[in-house]
Amino acid sequence: MTRTLIIAPQWIGDAVMSEPLLARLAARGERLSVAALPWVAPVYRAMPQVSEVIELPFAHGRLDWAERRRVAAGLRGRFDTAYVLPNSLKSALIPWLARIPKRIGYAGESRVVLLNQRLPNPAGRPPMVAFYSALAGLPVPDGERPVMAFASSVLGAATSGAGVERGAYWVFAPGAEYGPAKCWPAARYAELAHALFATHGQPVLLLGSGKEAALCETIAAAAPGACRVLAGKTSLLDAMALIAAARGVVSNDSGLMHVAAAFGVPQAAVFGSTSPEHTPPLNPRARVVWLKEELQLDCAPCFDRVCRFGHTRCLNEVSAARVDTALSESLYSTSLPT
């Protein structure tokens, strides 16, 4: 059995979209260990093909040379192959320092020495699942999508801790690490939360990081009685489990959007500055709301963090009713996850 180390991406959504690559490697007999930063590691614990998750003690954006050498020394002799998913130079250091014989990844940032099997950097912004899956060295089939699963006990613990019943609540993920040009307005989220609660009598759980807690409090205040703010109050593992057990999910283009897609949960995803052609929710039950064609927005997708024109029409003109309709279509879709 080939002993394989995966160097994981640093973003939750990218980690989710690496799952088809890992499934392909496991299917051909590779034993997979994933080295991931702490805020991404829980994603890989929802992938049954992963035998081991190694949490990396690095700070975001720092080289941490001494720590990388220490980690690499502990991994020396344990692996035959390494796949480096991020494109940065520093992400390829551990497999090189650990003297792993076969080191595979994209050429990235001048990694000629660090990687001995390199794929050329693709032009533009390719679909991320195919981008990662190509590292397996085989043709990439159409229709690959991430699939994750939790044991029923994990779902039960998360829902019990949140005081909800499986399938009897909604999840909103109103934040996005990338910036405000990806975020549907708080007032629209509040309007939708009020409508869902009035129609179904089921609470809306507002999930996200601690940095998004104030945003979630604003939404909850504008929809009295409809919402429970859990942003910054759950682990990522529990947040993922709450998404997996929800009746439906509404989000921006974010990491938690991809989590919902991988669990096959009915979802409505609102896109603004980014493109569903690049990072769509790969879920047959997902519905995407993107107004590029409808509003004839030549500026979209701009991939800006903040709207350069100051109007953010791509998001501000998306009504709560429009997203409610998309969510309803997703709930009653006959296309089920495979």
N, C-alpha and C positions, 0 to 999 in steps of 0.2 A: 504494500500500500504506500502510495506517495504521501509524504508528510508535507503539508502545504500551509504556508503562512500567508494570510491576506492582510495587507495594510489598508485599513478602511478609510473612506472619505471622512471629512470632518463635519459634514452637514447631514442632518437626519434624513432629508429627502433623498440625497445621493446614496446614503447607506441603504435605504429601502430599495432603490433602483439597482443596487448591485446584487440583489437576491437571485435573479436568473443566472448570473455568472456562477454564483456559488452552487446553485442547483446543478448546473452542467458539470462543474468540477467534481462534486460529490457523486454524481451518477456514473462517472468513469473511474471511481474508486479512490479519489483523493480524500485524505483525512484533513479536515479544515480547522485551523485555528485562526482566529481573527484578532488582530491587534488594533484597538480602537481607543479614541479619546473617551473619557468617562461619560460625556453627554450624548455619545452615539452608541456606546456599548450595549445598552438595553435593546436596541433594534435587532442586534444579532442574536440576542437571547430568545427572540421570537422566530428564529430560523432553525428548524430541527436538523438541518444538515450540518450545522456548526457544532463541532465537538468541544471547543474551548474558546472562551473570550478572554483576551489579555488586555486589561485596562492600562493605557499608557499615561504616565504621570507628567505630561507636558502641558505647559501653558499655551493658550491660543496665540498664534502668531510669533512664537519665540523659537529659536533654534534649540535651546536646552542641550547643548553639545555633550556636556558631562553625563546628563541623564540618558541621552541616546546611547552613549557608549556603554553605560552600565546595563541598560536593558538588552542591548545587542549581545553583551557578554553572557547574559543569562540564557539567551536563545541559541547560542552557538552549538552546533552539532545536532540540533533538534529537528531541522527541516531540510527537505530536498529542494523545494521550490518556493518562491515567493512571488505573489502578484501585488504590484504596487498600484493602487487605484487612483490616488491623487496625482496631479501632474507636477507638484512642487519638487524641488531638489531635496529638501530636507526629509520629505516623506520616503525617499529611497535610501536614506542613510542606514537605517537599522538593518535591512537585509544585507547590505554591503558590509557593514561592520560586523555582522554576525556570520559572514562568509558563507551564506547560503548559496549553493552551487548555481542554481538557475534562478535568475531574477528578471521578471517579466513586467513590462509596463509600456506606456506611451513615452516617446522621446522626451516630452515635457520640457522642463527647464534645463536643457544642456546636461542630460543624464547619461552621456555616452559611457563614462567609466562606471557609474553606479549600477546600471542595468546592462545585462548581456543579451537580452532578447527584447528588442524595442519595436513597437509599432509606430508608424509615422503619425504625427499630430493631425487630426482631421481638420478640414476647413470649416469655418462657421461654427454653428451651435448644433451638433448632431443630437438626435434623441439619446437620452442618457442610458437607457437600458441597453440599447445596441452598442453604445460606446464602451460600456463595461464588458458586455457579453463577448465582444470580439477578442478580448484578451485570452479567451480559452483556446484560440487558434483554430477555430472551426467556423464554417459559415453560420451566420446568425439567422435563425428562422424568423419569419414574420409572426407577429402576435405574441411574442414573449411578454409576460407580465409578472411583477413580483407577487409572491404569495407568502403570507405569514400566518402563523397560528399560535394560539395559547391554549394550554390545558384549561379545562373547565374550572379547575380549582383556582387558577390565576384570575379568571374573569369573576368568579364568585367572591374572591377576597376583595377585589377592587370595587365591585358594585356594592358589597356590604359596607365597606369602609366609607363610601360616598353616600350611603343611605338611599340607594335607588335599586330598582329591579331590572334585570336584564331585558332589553328591548322596550323599556317603558320610560325612556327619556331621550332627549336630543343632546347632541354635542355641537357647540360652536367653537371654532378655533380662529378668533378674529385677528390674531397678530401675524407678523412675518418678520423674520430676522433681517431680511434684505432691505426693507425700508417702507415708508408710507405709500409709495407708488404701487405697492402690491396689496394695500389694505382697503377693503370695502369700508365705507364710513360707519362709525359706531352707531349713529342714529338709525341707519338701515338695519344693522344687526338687532338693535333694540326693537324696532318695528316688527321685524320677523319673529323675534322671540315672543313678543306680546301676542301676535297672531297665532303662533303654534300652540302657546299655552291656552289661549282662549278656545281654540278649536278642539284640542286633544286632552287638555288638563294634565299634561306631562311636563316636567321641569326641563329647563335648558341648562346644561352644565357648560360653563365657560372655562376652557382649558388654555393653557399656555405657560410660558415661563414667568418668573417673578417680575421681569421687565414689562410684562404685559398685564400685570395685575391692575394697574390704574385704569387702563383701557377697559378691562372687563368690569371693573367697578362702575365706570361710566355707563356701560351698556345695561348693567343690572339696575342702576338707579333710574334709567329711562324706561324700564319695563318692570315696574314693581310687582314682585311676587312670582315672576316668570323664571328668574335665573338664579343659579347658585355659582358663585365665583370660586373656582378651584385653581385658577392660574397662580403658580408659584407655591401651591399647597400640596401638590402631588409629585411623586417621582415620575420620571419619564415612563418607566415600566407600568405604573398604575394608570397614567394618562393614556398610554397605548391600549391597555386592557379596557378602560372605559370607552374608548373609541370602538374597539372591537365588539363590545356588548351593546352599543347604542342602537336605537331605532333608526337614526339617520344623522348625518354630519353635514354641517355647512362650514366652509372655510375659504380663505384666500389660497393662492398658490403658495403652499408652505410645506414644511416637512410633515406636519400632521395631516395635511391633505393626502400625501403619499402613503402615510400609515393607514388611513381609512381605506384607501384604494387596495392596499395589499391584503387587508382583512375582508375585502368584498362587501363593505358596508354601503348601503344606499347613501349617496352624497351629492351635494351641489357645490361646485367649485367656481368661485368668482375670480376671473383673471383681469388684470389691469395692464401694468407695464411689461409683463412677461408674456410668453406665448404658449398656448396649449399644444402647439406643434413641437415644441422643444421638451417641455416637462408636463405632459398631460397626466391626469389621474388615470392610471391604467387599470380600470375597473369597468366591466361591462354594465354595471348599474350606475356609474357616475354620469352626471350631467354637468356640462361646462357652460358658464355664462361669460361671454366675451363679446364686446360690442364693436370690435374693430370694423367689421363690414357694415353693420347696421348704421353706425355713426360716420362711416367713411373716414376713419382716423388714419391718415397717412403716417402719422407719427408712431403708430403701434405696430409691432412691439418696440419700445424704445430701450427696454432693459435698464432704465434709469431708476435710482433709488428714490428720487424726488422729481415730480413732474417739472420738466424744464420750462413749460409754458404757464405753470401755476394753476391750471384748471382741473387737472386729473379727471377729465370728462369720462375716460374709459371706465372709471369706478363710480364717480358721483352720479352718473345717469343710469346706473343699474338700480331699479326699484326693488323694494322688498317683495312686492307681489311677483315680480319676475323670478326671483330666486325661490320663492315659495312654490311657484309652478314647477320649476326645475326639480326641486326636492320631491314634490309629489310624483312627478314622472319617474324619478329614480326609485321611489318606494314601490311603485306598482309596475315597474318594468318586468317584463318576462325574461329579460336577459339576466341569467344568474351566473355568479362566479364559477369558474371551473376548478 
